[in-house]
Amino acid sequence: MKKVGYPDLPEHIKEHEKLIAEITHYQELFNEGKTDLSEDILVFLQDWLTQHIKVTDKRYSVLFNGNNIS
C-alpha cells in the first residue's frame, strides 16, 4: 500500500489498530475470567472481517490492479 501510494493508508492502519485493541480487550477479559468465547465475540470478528474485506480492502484493489499487484 505504501509502495503504490495508497491515499487511505493511515485510515486503513487505524482500522487494524482498532481491531487489535478490541481483540486485546476481549483477551484481557477472558484471561481475567470475566468472559468466555461468547457468540458476541465471534459475531464481532465475523462482521469486522467480512466488512473489512468487502468494503475497505476493495478500495485499494483498483489501485493494486492498476499497478499489476495481486
C-alpha positions in Angstrom: 0.0 0.0 0.0 2.8 2.4 0.9 4.8 1.4 -2.2 1.9 2.3 -4.6 0.9 5.4 -2.7 -2.5 4.3 -1.4 -4.0 7.6 -0.2 -6.2 6.0 2.6 -3.3 4.1 4.2 -3.4 6.0 7.5 -7.1 5.3 7.9 -6.6 1.6 6.9 -3.9 1.3 9.6 -6.2 2.9 12.2 -8.9 0.3 11.4 -6.4 -2.5 12.0 -5.2 -0.8 15.2 -8.8 -0.6 16.5 -9.3 -4.3 15.7 -6.1 -5.2 17.6 -7.3 -3.1 20.6 -10.7 -4.7 20.6 -9.3 -8.2 20.4 -6.8 -7.4 23.2 -9.6 -6.1 25.4 -11.6 -9.4 24.8 -8.4 -11.4 25.6 -7.9 -9.5 28.8 -11.5 -10.1 29.9 -11.1 -13.8 29.0 -7.8 -14.1 30.9 -9.4 -12.5 34.0 -12.3 -14.9 33.8 -14.8 -12.1 33.2 -16.0 -13.6 29.9 -15.8 -16.7 27.7 -15.6 -17.0 24.0 -19.1 -15.9 23.5 -21.2 -15.6 20.4 -20.8 -11.8 20.7 -17.1 -12.0 20.1 -17.4 -14.4 17.2 -20.1 -12.2 15.6 -17.9 -9.2 16.1 -14.9 -10.9 14.4 -17.0 -12.2 11.6 -18.6 -8.9 10.9 -15.4 -7.0 11.1 -13.5 -9.3 8.8 -16.4 -9.6 6.3 -16.9 -5.8 6.2 -13.2 -5.0 6.1 -12.6 -7.3 3.2 -15.7 -6.5 1.2 -15.6 -2.7 1.7 -12.2 -1.4 2.9 -9.9 -3.8 1.1 -12.0 -3.3 -2.1 -11.0 0.3 -2.1 -7.3 -0.4 -2.8 -7.9 -3.3 -5.2 -8.3 -0.8 -8.1 -5.0 0.8 -7.3 -3.3 -2.5 -6.9 -4.7 -3.9 -10.2 -3.6 -0.7 -12.0 -0.1 -1.3 -10.8 -0.1 -5.0 -11.6 -0.1 -6.1 -8.0 -2.1 -9.0 -7.0 
